[in-house]
């Protein structure tokens, strides 16, 4: 549906995007994630034809976008954009949602029918006569989505659609987006700082950092098989343990990491220096120095710090190298641990990932 090849964009003398190559297939939900300033919003504006690229090539549904020779307006009418901050005109909801239809000369009776259908889709049926100025932030964002839906777009772009919303409103918006894909087959491209949202809504994710595309894949691949240290840190695989592969045995790499030998499941042979990336929620804690049998990786460590993380608790350990475990608060209370406690940390070989390192 959308293809970018070696795409780049400069803002004055600053390079914002460089060498971007990706493809969004029809009907999928594709997410752009990455650190602030990585170029996510700039890329989505280029894909929506709001901004021409400085270099590179762009195709929409198989047709290349060529400056001066492509019907950009006709292409844009097949797409729609929801921005981070919802825009509402000083009108009632009906007039706000129907604004684009009015510009296209759609007859008033048809406008009203299409608005009613769009409002029902976003859960705001019967809001037609309400003044937009009286609505909450979450309701205004749903109005923005409805304004897009009435034009029957093939592609819906959403730039940080829930960045300024409370958790309840965020949940409603996510249900709306998921429903659009399920019921209407709309292709969705979104940017988000909410990593959980990217995993919940998207079939595939692209990680942008410093204006470059550093990894593309399914949420499982990006979050559990990061291709670099930077990606691992960004997606929350904060346990990064340096080591050396000692041997391979039936799909398991045995890595010497300080005083420990770690077993990590791999999909291809690997050798030499590596970084073992372990998500903190993959680590299971048990009280005392004796670990359970049946788990490949057993580490005995001393608790160095305990931090609250909402309904979870972060436990920092010294196992000969630093290790962080993220456990539920009730489990933490059951363990009865404190700073200085000796505890067993375990993780399955499939709960870790190897990132090769270049030998100096």
Helices and strands as residue ranges (DSSP letters): E 2-11, E 14-24, E 29-33, H 40-47, E 55-60, E 63-64, H 72-76, E 79-82, H 93-97, H 99-103, H 108-121, G 132-134, H 137-149, E 155-159, H 167-184, E 187-191, H 195-201, E 204-209, E 212-217, H 219-224, H 229-234, E 239-249, E 252-257, E 260-265, E 273-278, G 280-282, E 284-287, E 297-309, E 312-318, E 322-328, H 329-335, E 342-347, G 349-351, E 352-356
